């Protein structure tokens, strides 16, 4: 599990709350709050 503000690396992450996916295309990108529900926990 990853949280908002972490830098988990490249990949697609699903919001644990609503299922919205966020794609990070660089290892230095930080996970944002979910754009749909503002959740903060993600699963790769």
C-alpha angles and dihedrals in degrees: 000000000000131000136213110281095029123117102222095164135248118335148076120297128192123215109243091214104050107001096244111153126228122193121209113198099185134049090232095055117111124219110256125211108277109280091219107041103005091240118161105206123083138182120210 
